[in-house]
Structure formats: C-alpha cells, structure tokens
Amino acid sequence: MCQHIVILAERNGQQYISQCEHGTVHLIWDGVGLHLSAEAFNRLAAHIMKTRSNIQELGDSISHGHCRMCVGKLSLILPVEDFLLMAEMIDEVMPQVNLTGNGQYHSSVRITPPHQLNPPVLN
C-alpha cells in the first residue's frame, strides 16, 4: 500500500496525477483511477499526445465529439474537452515522472479519435 504520494498535477480533487514510493503513477479522472507502472504510463502518454495532435489538426469540427480511451480491458469515453484537459495535465507532468519506458506503441493501449456517440439503449 502506498504511504508516500507526490501530487504531480491537479485540476481539482477528482482530476490529478500522482506518483508513489513504488514508482506507480496514479492517474485519477472523475473518480476513475488508473494505477500504472512508469513504463505503462509513458506508453499511455505517448498515445494521448499523438491523439491530441490529431485533434488539434482537426480544429473545431470535432469539438462536440468524444474520445474512447482503452487501457487493457478498461474503456473510458471522454468528451473532447475533458480529453484535452487530461492531455494538458499529462504533458505538464511528463518531465516530473520517473519514466523507464520508451513511449512506443503498445497493443494494450488504444485511443479512438473523437466522434459523435449514440446514447446507449436501455431495456
């Protein structure tokens, strides 16, 4: 269990990135937590930065869409605005995180660019 946690960046109490004494990077976003090794966080960050660049190239045409972020079997759907805030926070902490990975593509991380989502059908 983590005893010493350093908050690397925080937007509010529900959106922050920290790193503990074990080297684990904790990405918390609206109550959902990803607890990743530094190497896995580096891979995720590389994907997020690439997707952010793609979004910025498209401009306002996708401002009302969503991004789907898959990490292993976990899938998160974020409004573009939130995704860009997360990317900004990750970019801010990258120099502070003790990273050991090389940031190359990894098949366990997939991010789908923004698109309009159909609401789920509930029976």
BALOBA-1460 file (C-alpha; in Angstrom, 3 decimals):
// residues 123
<rec num="1" residu="m" x="0.000" y="0.000" z="0.000"/>
<rec num="2" residu="c" x="1.251" y="3.456" z="-0.887"/>
<rec num="3" residu="q" x="2.469" y="5.544" z="2.045"/>
<rec num="4" residu="h" x="4.142" y="8.464" z="0.249"/>
<rec num="5" residu="i" x="2.362" y="10.064" z="-2.678"/>
<rec num="6" residu="v" x="3.532" y="13.144" z="-4.560"/>
<rec num="7" residu="i" x="0.831" y="15.059" z="-6.441"/>
<rec num="8" residu="l" x="2.406" y="15.966" z="-9.784"/>
<rec num="9" residu="a" x="-0.559" y="17.884" z="-11.206"/>
<rec num="10" residu="e" x="-4.099" y="18.546" z="-10.075"/>
<rec num="11" residu="r" x="-7.090" y="20.219" z="-11.705"/>
<rec num="12" residu="n" x="-9.400" y="19.544" z="-8.781"/>
<rec num="13" residu="g" x="-9.773" y="16.834" z="-6.171"/>
<rec num="14" residu="q" x="-11.175" y="14.460" z="-8.791"/>
<rec num="15" residu="q" x="-8.606" y="15.035" z="-11.565"/>
<rec num="16" residu="y" x="-4.962" y="14.565" z="-10.696"/>
<rec num="17" residu="i" x="-1.784" y="12.637" z="-11.389"/>
<rec num="18" residu="s" x="0.463" y="11.422" z="-8.593"/>
<rec num="19" residu="q" x="3.388" y="9.066" z="-8.137"/>
<rec num="20" residu="c" x="4.058" y="6.948" z="-5.075"/>
<rec num="21" residu="e" x="7.161" y="5.487" z="-3.492"/>
<rec num="22" residu="h" x="6.735" y="2.322" z="-5.584"/>
<rec num="23" residu="g" x="7.092" y="4.317" z="-8.810"/>
<rec num="24" residu="t" x="3.441" y="3.731" z="-9.688"/>
<rec num="25" residu="v" x="1.794" y="6.624" z="-11.497"/>
<rec num="26" residu="h" x="-1.790" y="7.219" z="-10.376"/>
<rec num="27" residu="l" x="-3.994" y="8.952" z="-12.963"/>
<rec num="28" residu="i" x="-7.321" y="9.837" z="-11.363"/>
<rec num="29" residu="w" x="-10.073" y="11.323" z="-13.500"/>
<rec num="30" residu="d" x="-13.537" y="11.979" z="-12.055"/>
<rec num="31" residu="g" x="-13.272" y="9.105" z="-9.616"/>
<rec num="32" residu="v" x="-11.811" y="6.583" z="-12.084"/>
<rec num="33" residu="g" x="-8.254" y="5.574" z="-11.279"/>
<rec num="34" residu="l" x="-5.547" y="4.150" z="-13.495"/>
<rec num="35" residu="h" x="-2.599" y="2.889" z="-11.466"/>
<rec num="36" residu="l" x="0.223" y="2.254" z="-13.914"/>
<rec num="37" residu="s" x="3.891" y="1.455" z="-13.832"/>
<rec num="38" residu="a" x="6.013" y="4.349" z="-15.068"/>
<rec num="39" residu="e" x="6.640" y="2.435" z="-18.304"/>
<rec num="40" residu="a" x="2.915" y="1.833" z="-18.899"/>
<rec num="41" residu="f" x="2.152" y="5.483" z="-18.113"/>
<rec num="42" residu="n" x="4.792" y="6.517" z="-20.642"/>
<rec num="43" residu="r" x="3.126" y="4.371" z="-23.328"/>
<rec num="44" residu="l" x="-0.302" y="5.790" z="-22.475"/>
<rec num="45" residu="a" x="1.063" y="9.345" z="-22.502"/>
<rec num="46" residu="a" x="2.612" y="8.801" z="-25.943"/>
<rec num="47" residu="h" x="-0.765" y="7.708" z="-27.328"/>
<rec num="48" residu="i" x="-2.570" y="10.604" z="-25.679"/>
<rec num="49" residu="m" x="-0.097" y="13.169" z="-27.026"/>
<rec num="50" residu="k" x="-0.401" y="11.736" z="-30.550"/>
<rec num="51" residu="t" x="-4.203" y="11.812" z="-30.360"/>
<rec num="52" residu="r" x="-4.132" y="15.366" z="-29.007"/>
<rec num="53" residu="s" x="-2.077" y="16.450" z="-32.030"/>
<rec num="54" residu="n" x="-4.606" y="14.815" z="-34.351"/>
<rec num="55" residu="i" x="-7.479" y="16.573" z="-32.565"/>
<rec num="56" residu="q" x="-5.742" y="19.933" z="-32.755"/>
<rec num="57" residu="e" x="-5.222" y="19.477" z="-36.503"/>
<rec num="58" residu="l" x="-8.960" y="18.886" z="-36.978"/>
<rec num="59" residu="g" x="-9.851" y="22.019" z="-35.004"/>
<rec num="60" residu="d" x="-13.401" y="22.985" z="-34.070"/>
<rec num="61" residu="s" x="-15.025" y="20.411" z="-36.344"/>
<rec num="62" residu="i" x="-14.818" y="17.782" z="-33.588"/>
<rec num="63" residu="s" x="-15.306" y="19.959" z="-30.506"/>
<rec num="64" residu="h" x="-18.559" y="18.189" z="-29.565"/>
<rec num="65" residu="g" x="-17.330" y="14.641" z="-30.095"/>
<rec num="66" residu="h" x="-15.905" y="12.065" z="-27.715"/>
<rec num="67" residu="c" x="-12.687" y="10.080" z="-27.392"/>
<rec num="68" residu="r" x="-12.669" y="6.448" z="-26.375"/>
<rec num="69" residu="m" x="-9.585" y="5.503" z="-24.393"/>
<rec num="70" residu="c" x="-8.922" y="1.793" z="-23.888"/>
<rec num="71" residu="v" x="-6.304" y="0.629" z="-21.423"/>
<rec num="72" residu="g" x="-6.225" y="-3.138" z="-21.261"/>
<rec num="73" residu="k" x="-9.870" y="-4.174" z="-20.818"/>
<rec num="74" residu="l" x="-10.953" y="-0.800" z="-19.414"/>
<rec num="75" residu="s" x="-12.662" y="1.588" z="-21.827"/>
<rec num="76" residu="l" x="-13.346" y="5.239" z="-20.965"/>
<rec num="77" residu="i" x="-15.362" y="7.620" z="-23.109"/>
<rec num="78" residu="l" x="-14.466" y="11.261" z="-22.566"/>
<rec num="79" residu="p" x="-15.820" y="14.427" z="-24.153"/>
<rec num="80" residu="v" x="-13.134" y="16.015" z="-26.342"/>
<rec num="81" residu="e" x="-12.893" y="18.932" z="-23.920"/>
<rec num="82" residu="d" x="-12.099" y="16.604" z="-20.998"/>
<rec num="83" residu="f" x="-9.689" y="14.556" z="-23.099"/>
<rec num="84" residu="l" x="-7.755" y="17.711" z="-23.993"/>
<rec num="85" residu="l" x="-7.653" y="18.764" z="-20.324"/>
<rec num="86" residu="m" x="-6.290" y="15.328" z="-19.417"/>
<rec num="87" residu="a" x="-3.696" y="15.571" z="-22.192"/>
<rec num="88" residu="e" x="-2.632" y="19.006" z="-20.950"/>
<rec num="89" residu="m" x="-2.201" y="17.671" z="-17.419"/>
<rec num="90" residu="i" x="-0.222" y="14.643" z="-18.655"/>
<rec num="91" residu="d" x="2.007" y="16.894" z="-20.759"/>
<rec num="92" residu="e" x="2.631" y="19.021" z="-17.668"/>
<rec num="93" residu="v" x="3.781" y="16.073" z="-15.532"/>
<rec num="94" residu="m" x="5.906" y="14.228" z="-18.080"/>
<rec num="95" residu="p" x="9.176" y="15.943" z="-17.039"/>
<rec num="96" residu="q" x="8.452" y="15.109" z="-13.380"/>
<rec num="97" residu="v" x="7.604" y="11.417" z="-13.715"/>
<rec num="98" residu="n" x="10.405" y="8.899" z="-13.342"/>
<rec num="99" residu="l" x="9.826" y="7.100" z="-16.630"/>
<rec num="100" residu="t" x="11.625" y="3.989" z="-17.785"/>
<rec num="101" residu="g" x="9.640" y="3.157" z="-20.944"/>
<rec num="102" residu="n" x="10.351" y="4.347" z="-24.451"/>
<rec num="103" residu="g" x="6.871" y="5.630" z="-25.303"/>
<rec num="104" residu="q" x="6.451" y="3.370" z="-28.312"/>
<rec num="105" residu="y" x="3.147" y="1.907" z="-29.491"/>
<rec num="106" residu="h" x="1.750" y="-0.887" z="-27.372"/>
<rec num="107" residu="s" x="-1.237" y="-3.011" z="-28.369"/>
<rec num="108" residu="s" x="-2.873" y="-2.818" z="-24.920"/>
<rec num="109" residu="v" x="-3.469" y="0.935" z="-25.338"/>
<rec num="110" residu="r" x="-5.900" y="2.219" z="-27.948"/>
<rec num="111" residu="i" x="-7.441" y="5.653" z="-28.308"/>
<rec num="112" residu="t" x="-10.217" y="6.230" z="-30.784"/>
<rec num="113" residu="p" x="-10.307" y="9.770" z="-32.167"/>
<rec num="114" residu="p" x="-13.348" y="11.919" z="-31.413"/>
<rec num="115" residu="h" x="-16.694" y="11.141" z="-32.954"/>
<rec num="116" residu="q" x="-20.325" y="11.582" z="-32.060"/>
<rec num="117" residu="l" x="-21.559" y="8.708" z="-29.910"/>
<rec num="118" residu="n" x="-25.046" y="7.297" z="-29.973"/>
<rec num="119" residu="p" x="-26.544" y="7.068" z="-26.496"/>
<rec num="120" residu="p" x="-26.883" y="3.525" z="-25.147"/>
<rec num="121" residu="v" x="-30.250" y="1.839" z="-25.489"/>
<rec num="122" residu="l" x="-31.609" y="0.690" z="-22.156"/>
<rec num="123" residu="n" x="-34.287" y="-2.003" z="-21.933"/>
